[in-house]
């Protein structure tokens, strides 16, 4: 396993010193490395509060619904609103 992938898994598992709110970029990197969604959701919950801007970023970049929902809950919302349809 590469050092980068090992580091991502260590962060995802919430090792001591790694407990901080995860941003959209961090989460999207984990998704690109095929870290399981359940692991990412656990990391979001362990990381603490996030912002609605991060939730919106995740929605816009196509993060799985479970990830968006976990981030939204940590931002104080129950679920992220669906994006408005684009007028044709």
CORRAQUI-V149372 format. One record per pair of residues at least 24 apart in sequence whose C-alpha atoms are under 10 Angstrom apart, sorted by the first residue. I is the first residue (numbers start at 1). GAP is how many residues later the second one is. If there is no record, write none. Layout:
# CORRAQUI-V149372
((I:GAP) (I:GAP))
This chain:
# CORRAQUI-V149372
((4:29) (5:25) (5:28) (5:29) (5:30) (8:25) (8:27) (9:24) (9:26) (9:27) (9:30) (9:31) (11:29) (11:32) (11:36) (12:24) (12:26) (12:27) (12:28) (12:29) (12:30) (12:31) (12:32) (12:34) (12:35) (13:26) (13:27) (13:29) (13:30) (13:33) (14:25) (14:28) (14:29) (14:30) (14:31) (14:32) (14:33) (15:28) (15:31) (18:25) (18:28) (18:29) (19:24) (19:25) (19:26) (19:27) (19:28) (19:29) (20:24) (20:25) (20:26) (20:27) (20:28) (20:29) (20:30) (21:24) (21:25) (21:26) (21:27) (21:28) (21:29) (21:30) (21:50) (21:53) (22:24) (22:25) (22:26) (22:27) (22:28) (22:29) (22:32) (22:49) (23:24) (23:27) (23:28) (23:30) (23:31) (23:32) (23:34) (23:35) (23:48) (24:26) (24:27) (24:29) (24:30) (24:31) (24:32) (24:33) (24:34) (24:35) (24:37) (24:39) (24:44) (24:47) (25:29) (25:32) (25:33) (25:36) (27:27) (27:31) (27:36) (27:40) (27:44) (28:29) (28:30) (28:33) (28:34) (28:35) (31:32) (31:33) (31:36) (37:26) (37:27) (37:28) (37:29) (37:30) (38:28) (38:29) (39:28) (40:26) (40:27) (40:30) (41:25) (41:26) (41:27) (41:28) (41:29) (41:30) (42:25) (42:28) (43:27) (44:24) (44:26) (44:27) (44:28) (44:29) (44:30) (45:25) (45:26) (45:28) (45:29) (46:28) (47:24) (47:27) (48:26) (48:27) (49:24) (49:25) (49:26) (49:27) (50:24) (50:25) (50:26) (51:24) (51:25) (51:26) (52:24) (52:25) (52:28) (55:24) (55:25) (55:26) (56:24) (56:25) (56:26) (56:27) (59:24))
